[in-house]
Amino acid sequence: MSSGFPDDAFWDFSLTVYGTDGVPPACLELQERHQIDVNLLLWCLWCGADGYPALNAEDLANAESQIGDWHHTVVRHIRWLRQHLKTPYSGVEDSLQQSLRARLQKIEIDAEHLEQLSLAGIARKMKPEGPADLHKRIGVSAANGALYLRAAGAASEGEDAAAFATILTAGYADFTADVVSAHAHDAMGAAMGAATSA
């Protein structure tokens, strides 16, 4: 999508997942309700899908600390500008304003691409477990994502859990959707239980 960037398995995974029907609104819901970093959520899922071991709270904190400044200072500010360009401004030609907004959207995607490349580099420092049973990979992805979402304040049931199930299912499109969705709901429940007992 963007020229000048190296090929990367995580970026390809994210494009596939985000290009699946239902995923963009599910990501937007979680982003708006809990201010999550969608790139970080997708990274959690990809780590499991690519055979990395399950993440813990320290792993997530490390990743957030390494990309947090970029995400909050660059990605979110570009997004804020793009969103505000939806509103017509008096004295500014609307067609030109929307052309600027379209260019800004491409820059926003490039900024997110850079963030994802950084996250992929963090994963490469972890030791992959290698080929694993697909059920295990789904379970790791689900546990990783649930860990992040629960830390962000997402609910273990209802709209949050349903949005997460939609996103996780898109990451395992060749698998039975009901089974993947069950993994998502189970992981959210387990994360909630762990948070309560901590």
Phi, psi and omega in degrees: 000319180245133181281155175089357179258145179289155175298143182208130183295324180294316178299316179298317178301314182296319178297320179295312181296311184291337179276003180272137179307134177092340184286312180306312178294326178296317178296318181296320178301310181294323180294317183286323182284327189230006180055036179287161172264107183301325178299321180290322177297315179296324177298318177304316181291317181295322179304317177292315182295330183267005173092015176279156179292163180301142178278153172241179183300325180293319178300315180295317179298321178296315180297315180297322181291328182281328182248358185300314181299316180298314183296313185283324185274325184256298186301310184292327179290320176297317179299318179300315179297314180301315182295323180287341177282357173290332183277127177297141178246132180300133178086358179247130179297120187298320182296322178289322177298318180289331174294319177296318180298320180296320178294321179294326178296321177295321178294320178300317179297319177297321179295320177291325177299316178298320177298318181293323176297322177295317179296321178297323177295324176297317180297322183296342177280347175269153182272116178296147178279349181086191181306135180219159175304138184300322178301321180294318180296318177299317180299319179293315178301315181297315180295319179299309182297318180295322178301314180293314183294320179294322177296331179277354178099011179290149180279151182279352179225178174073216187297321181296312180295322179294319179296317179298318179299321178298315182292314180298318180300323179294334178284345180229056187297336181276001182251164181296123185301321181298321181291316180296317179299320178298320176300317181298313182293320178297317181294321178296319178295318179294319179296322178294317178297319179294321180292325181290323184275348183289000000 
